[in-house]
Amino acid sequence: DVSSNNLCGTIPTTGPFEHIPLS
């Protein structure tokens, strides 16, 4: 969860996490 949240916080519109607003 932490790694995913970090990715979403940095690149929310870049990658498979763009549909996951963990930020």
C-alpha positions in Angstrom: 0.0 0.0 0.0 2.8 2.4 0.9 4.6 1.9 -2.4 1.4 2.3 -4.4 0.5 5.4 -2.5 3.9 6.9 -3.1 3.6 6.2 -6.8 0.2 7.7 -7.0 1.4 10.8 -5.1 4.2 11.3 -7.5 2.7 10.2 -10.8 -1.1 10.0 -10.4 -1.6 10.3 -14.2 1.3 8.1 -15.2 1.1 4.3 -14.8 -1.5 1.7 -13.6 -2.1 3.7 -10.4 -3.8 6.6 -12.2 -7.2 5.1 -11.5 -6.3 4.6 -7.9 -6.4 8.0 -6.0 -4.4 6.8 -3.0 -2.9 10.3 -2.7 
